[in-house]
Amino acid sequence: MPALEEKVAFLKRPESYPERTRHVETKETHMSWIFLTDTQAWKLKKPSKFDHLDLRSAEARRRNCDEEVRLNRRLAPDVYHGVVPLTVRTGAEREPGRSASAIARSLMEGAKPQVKCLQLDQPGNIDDWLVCMRRLPADRMLDEEIQKKTWLREDARRVGILLTGFYSDAAPLPMPTEVYVEQLKDELRSSRDELTKRKQDLNGELIESTVTRALTFIDRHFDLFDGRVCTGKIIEGHGDLRPEHICLEDKPVIIDCLEFNRTLRIVDPASEFMFLELECERLGAPKAGELVFTTYCEQTGDSPPDELLAFYRTYHAVVPAKVTIGHLQDHAIRDVEKWTARAERYLEMAA
């Protein structure tokens, strides 16, 4: 079967796609390869193993693609087209540029078929799977709008209204408060362990003091978390509410939810809003995230305690710091200083 490098080379060619495209833009992430045609985006998962995810088999990648489409259609129903097979046809009869008689002679002489023809959404042996999406306008993503300073208050309000409907429609999860807070503690401890492994690059004292403070807060303010659980505020959310996942079209859409681990999608909406606020602040526009959250509060009447919001902010600085430094486990990463500096920035914001 084709190696990952062969699949990537095939998907970089414009003629590989069902729709006509002038060129293909390629992006590599920690978990995927993304191929942008004129009108669509195609995502190929890497056959890798991560802390919460094992994608080494084609079947595991298929299940992950199915789950990504299912979950993301909640906030981007017209973006995720579906899951498309990458198939392989082997045999000398598929070799381009050779006549039938030449192929027949080579086979009679004992030559083995060597040509592997990769195809998208065509008959053949299924080797892999891709998520097919509508290509979104890059200049309308919230992170780009923040960078250009072109985002508007109305943009933030419409995102807040979208999220209000999403969270209001989500069924409350019947979960003991003890289970919910233990999940938060587990993520904080895991983050401390992973960040401490890089203490030669990061501020070890800052890591320890920040995580210890957060863990102590949970123990001392159990009632705050219990109040959120008992009022039905714990739901299955997005899990990765970043500005780069929000497209400010006339009808905004939000993509790239955290599809591979349901536990990490079990959230308090207030927690997700604090993460968005933190990310907007990191990019230089704290007001954008604040306006999204304010819209939600006005629409729902929800008013989480300030102390709890401060905790969620700390939590969402520590955990992304772990995720950020985790990029350095990918040996293809060359810009070590970039990811180390970002992790350090998160820790400073947590403090």
C-alpha positions in Angstrom: 0.0 0.0 0.0 1.2 3.6 -0.6 3.2 5.3 2.0 2.1 8.6 3.5 4.6 10.4 1.3 3.0 9.0 -1.8 -0.5 10.0 -0.7 0.7 13.5 0.1 2.4 13.8 -3.3 -0.8 12.6 -5.1 -3.0 15.0 -3.2 -0.7 17.9 -4.0 -1.6 17.5 -7.8 -4.6 19.5 -9.1 -5.6 16.7 -11.4 -6.2 14.3 -8.5 -9.5 16.0 -7.5 -13.0 15.4 -8.8 -13.6 19.1 -9.3 -11.5 21.3 -11.5 -8.9 23.3 -9.6 -6.1 25.6 -10.7 -3.8 24.8 -7.9 -3.5 23.1 -4.5 -2.3 24.7 -1.3 -0.8 22.4 1.2 -0.7 22.8 5.0 0.7 20.4 7.6 -0.6 20.3 11.1 0.3 18.2 14.2 -2.3 15.6 13.2 -3.1 16.0 9.6 -2.3 17.2 6.1 -4.7 19.7 4.6 -5.1 20.3 0.8 -6.9 23.4 -0.3 -8.3 23.4 -3.8 -10.1 26.4 -5.4 -13.4 25.6 -3.6 -12.8 22.7 -1.2 -10.5 21.6 1.7 -9.4 18.0 2.0 -8.0 16.6 5.3 -5.8 13.5 5.5 -5.1 12.2 9.0 -1.6 11.2 9.8 -1.1 7.5 10.8 0.1 8.5 14.3 -0.5 7.8 17.9 -1.1 10.6 20.4 -2.0 10.8 24.1 -5.8 10.6 23.5 -5.8 9.1 20.0 -4.4 6.2 18.0 -4.7 6.7 14.2 -2.3 4.0 13.0 -4.9 1.9 11.3 -7.1 3.0 8.3 -10.2 1.9 10.2 -9.3 4.2 13.1 -8.8 7.1 10.7 -12.2 6.4 9.1 -13.9 6.4 12.4 -12.2 9.7 13.3 -13.2 11.3 10.0 -16.8 10.2 10.5 -16.8 11.6 14.0 -15.2 14.9 12.9 -18.0 15.4 10.3 -20.8 14.4 12.6 -19.7 16.8 15.4 -18.7 19.7 13.3 -22.0 19.8 11.5 -23.5 21.1 14.7 -21.9 24.5 14.2 -21.0 24.4 10.5 -23.7 22.4 8.8 -23.0 23.5 5.3 -19.2 23.3 5.5 -18.6 19.5 6.1 -19.5 17.7 2.9 -18.6 14.2 4.2 -15.9 11.5 4.3 -14.3 10.4 1.0 -12.3 7.2 0.4 -8.8 7.3 -1.1 -8.6 4.1 -3.2 -5.8 2.2 -4.9 -5.8 0.3 -8.2 -2.8 -1.7 -8.9 -1.7 -3.4 -12.1 0.3 -2.8 -15.3 -3.0 -2.1 -17.2 -3.2 1.2 -15.3 0.3 2.3 -16.3 0.0 5.6 -18.2 1.7 6.0 -21.6 2.0 2.3 -22.5 0.1 0.4 -25.2 -1.9 -2.7 -24.5 0.5 -4.9 -26.5 3.5 -3.6 -24.6 1.8 -4.3 -21.3 0.9 -7.8 -22.4 4.4 -8.5 -23.6 5.9 -7.4 -20.3 3.5 -9.6 -18.3 4.3 -12.6 -20.5 8.0 -12.0 -19.8 7.3 -12.3 -16.1 7.2 -8.6 -15.2 5.2 -7.9 -12.0 2.6 -5.1 -12.0 4.1 -2.2 -10.2 1.9 0.7 -10.9 -0.2 2.0 -8.0 -2.9 4.4 -9.1 -4.3 6.5 -6.2 -7.8 7.8 -6.7 -10.3 9.9 -4.8 -13.8 8.6 -4.4 -13.4 5.9 -7.2 -13.7 2.1 -7.3 -10.7 0.2 -5.9 -9.2 -1.0 -2.7 -9.8 1.6 0.0 -6.5 2.6 1.6 -7.4 5.7 3.5 -10.1 8.3 4.1 -10.3 12.1 3.9 -12.7 14.7 5.3 -14.0 16.9 2.5 -15.1 20.4 3.4 -16.2 23.6 1.7 -13.2 26.0 1.6 -13.8 28.9 3.9 -12.4 32.4 3.1 -9.2 32.7 5.0 -9.5 36.5 5.3 -12.8 36.1 7.2 -11.4 33.9 10.0 -11.5 35.7 13.3 -7.8 35.4 14.0 -7.1 37.1 10.6 -9.7 39.8 11.2 -8.1 40.4 14.6 -4.6 40.7 13.0 -5.9 43.1 10.4 -8.0 45.0 13.0 -11.1 44.6 10.8 -13.4 42.6 13.0 -16.7 44.4 14.0 -18.8 44.4 17.2 -21.6 43.0 15.1 -19.4 40.1 14.1 -18.8 39.2 17.7 -22.5 39.6 18.5 -23.5 37.2 15.7 -20.9 34.6 17.0 -22.4 35.0 20.5 -25.9 34.4 19.2 -24.7 31.3 17.3 -23.1 29.9 20.4 -26.1 30.8 22.6 -28.3 28.6 20.4 -25.7 25.8 20.4 -25.3 25.7 24.2 -29.0 26.2 24.9 -29.9 23.3 22.6 -27.3 21.0 24.1 -28.7 18.4 26.6 -27.3 18.8 30.2 -25.1 15.9 31.1 -26.2 13.9 34.2 -22.8 13.9 35.8 -21.8 14.0 39.5 -19.9 17.1 40.4 -17.1 14.9 41.8 -16.6 13.4 38.3 -16.6 16.8 36.6 -14.0 18.4 39.0 -11.8 15.3 38.9 -11.6 15.6 35.1 -10.4 19.2 35.5 -7.8 18.1 38.1 -6.6 15.3 35.8 -6.0 17.7 32.9 -4.2 20.1 35.3 -2.0 17.4 36.7 -1.2 16.0 33.2 -0.3 19.5 32.0 2.0 20.0 35.0 3.7 16.7 34.2 4.2 17.4 30.5 5.3 21.1 31.0 7.8 20.1 33.8 9.6 17.8 31.3 10.5 21.0 29.5 11.6 22.9 32.6 14.9 23.7 31.0 13.0 25.9 28.5 10.1 27.0 30.7 9.7 28.6 34.1 9.4 25.5 36.4 8.4 27.6 39.4 5.7 29.3 37.4 4.3 25.9 36.3 4.2 24.5 39.8 2.7 27.6 41.4 0.0 28.1 38.8 -1.2 24.5 38.8 -1.1 24.2 42.5 -3.2 27.4 42.8 -5.7 26.0 40.4 -6.0 22.6 42.2 -6.4 24.4 45.5 -9.2 26.5 44.1 -11.1 23.4 43.1 -10.9 21.9 46.6 -11.9 25.1 48.3 -14.7 26.1 45.9 -16.4 22.9 45.2 -19.7 24.6 45.7 -19.1 26.8 42.6 -18.7 23.8 40.4 -21.6 22.0 42.0 -23.8 25.0 41.3 -23.0 24.8 37.6 -23.6 21.0 37.5 -26.9 21.2 39.4 -28.3 23.9 37.1 -27.6 21.8 34.0 -24.6 23.9 32.7 -22.3 21.0 31.9 -22.8 19.9 28.3 -21.0 18.4 25.3 -19.5 21.5 23.7 -16.9 22.3 21.1 -13.7 21.7 23.1 -11.4 24.0 21.1 -13.0 27.4 20.7 -10.2 29.4 19.1 -10.4 32.5 16.9 -8.9 30.5 14.0 -11.9 28.2 14.1 -14.5 30.9 13.7 -15.4 32.2 10.3 -17.2 35.6 10.2 -19.3 34.9 7.1 -22.7 36.6 6.9 -23.9 33.5 8.8 -20.9 32.6 11.0 -19.7 29.1 11.3 -17.3 27.4 13.8 -15.2 24.4 12.7 -12.6 22.1 14.0 -14.1 21.0 17.3 -12.1 18.6 19.4 -13.5 15.4 17.9 -11.2 12.7 19.2 -12.0 12.8 23.0 -15.5 13.2 24.3 -14.2 13.8 27.9 -12.4 16.9 26.7 -15.7 18.2 25.1 -17.6 17.9 28.4 -17.5 21.5 29.4 -19.2 24.4 31.1 -20.0 27.0 28.4 -18.4 29.6 30.7 -15.2 27.6 30.4 -15.2 27.7 26.6 -15.9 31.4 26.6 -13.0 32.0 28.9 -10.8 30.1 26.5 -12.0 32.2 23.6 -11.4 35.4 25.6 -7.9 34.2 26.4 -7.0 33.4 22.8 -8.4 36.8 21.6 -6.4 38.5 24.2 -3.2 36.6 23.2 -3.8 37.8 19.6 -4.3 41.4 20.8 -8.1 41.8 20.8 -9.5 40.9 24.3 -12.6 42.9 23.6 -13.7 40.5 20.8 -13.9 37.5 23.1 -15.6 39.6 25.8 -18.3 40.7 23.4 -19.1 37.2 22.4 -19.4 36.1 26.0 -21.5 39.2 27.0 -23.9 38.4 24.1 -24.4 34.9 25.5 -25.0 36.2 29.0 -27.5 38.8 27.8 -29.3 36.2 25.7 -29.5 33.5 28.4 -29.4 35.3 31.7 -26.5 33.1 32.7 -24.2 34.9 35.2 -21.3 32.7 36.3 -19.4 33.9 39.4 -16.3 36.0 38.7 -14.1 33.6 40.8 -15.1 30.7 38.6 -14.4 32.6 35.5 -10.9 33.4 36.8 -10.3 29.8 37.4 -11.5 28.8 34.0 -9.1 31.4 32.5 -6.2 29.9 34.4 -7.2 26.3 33.4 -7.4 27.3 29.7 -4.0 28.9 29.9 -2.3 25.8 31.5 -3.8 23.1 29.3 -3.0 24.9 26.0 0.5 25.4 27.2 0.8 21.6 27.5 -0.7 21.2 24.0 1.6 23.8 22.6 4.8 22.3 24.0 3.5 18.9 22.8 4.1 20.0 19.3 7.8 19.6 19.9 7.3 15.8 20.0 6.8 16.0 16.3 10.3 15.6 14.9 9.2 17.5 11.7 8.8 20.7 13.8 11.8 23.0 13.3 10.7 26.2 14.9 11.3 25.1 18.5 11.6 28.7 19.8 8.2 29.6 18.5 6.3 26.9 20.4 8.4 27.3 23.5 7.7 31.1 23.5 4.0 30.5 23.0 3.8 28.0 25.9 5.6 30.5 28.1 3.1 33.2 27.1 0.2 31.0 28.1 1.8 30.4 31.6 2.3 34.1 32.0 -1.3 34.8 31.2 -2.4 32.1 33.7 -0.4 33.9 36.4 
